[in-house]
């Protein structure tokens, strides 16, 4: 059941974003590459004879790492909007950019993308997320000026280290996540030609 739910979430957000014009059709091609290995592993596990520890299947289902490198966003307790929440509950219906405590310069490019073309929100340690115990920073290997882009299905799309070009780097990460990698490359070439 966990495998089927994850497959539905994976396909659901991709279909919705392609239909709404927020992602390229190429995003749909990633579904089979990501979910077939997980489904195959689940079927093979269910065909094994003999007892299996009760938590083994859940751990394998929730710990899936896709061939493209995406992995399930880890859980960490944080305070958000005055209440204690799991980071897993922060990723729904949009792209989420988690930033470290000095990642304010990631927020402007995220806001520009959100207003122009992609549902994305930036949540920063400090103004948005209270991480007293450092669990978020540890779970996400998030330095003060780093960022992590998380997909609507709760998978880490890309880690973004501190950079001198946050706008271009975030744009490339979002375009790659949404199957628009060619569009990002074309925009970069055009902007370089205009310089």
Secondary structure, 3 states (H helix, E strand, C coil): CHHHHHHHHHHHHHHHHHHCCCCCCHHHHHHHHHHHHHHHHHHHHHHCCCCCCCCHHHHHHHCCECCCCCEECCCCEEEECCEEEEHHHHCCCCEEEEECCCCHHHHHHHHHHHHHCCCEEEEEECCCEECCCCHHHHHCCCCCCCEEEECCCCEEEEEECCCCCHHHHHHHHHHHHCCCHHHHHHHHHHHHHHC
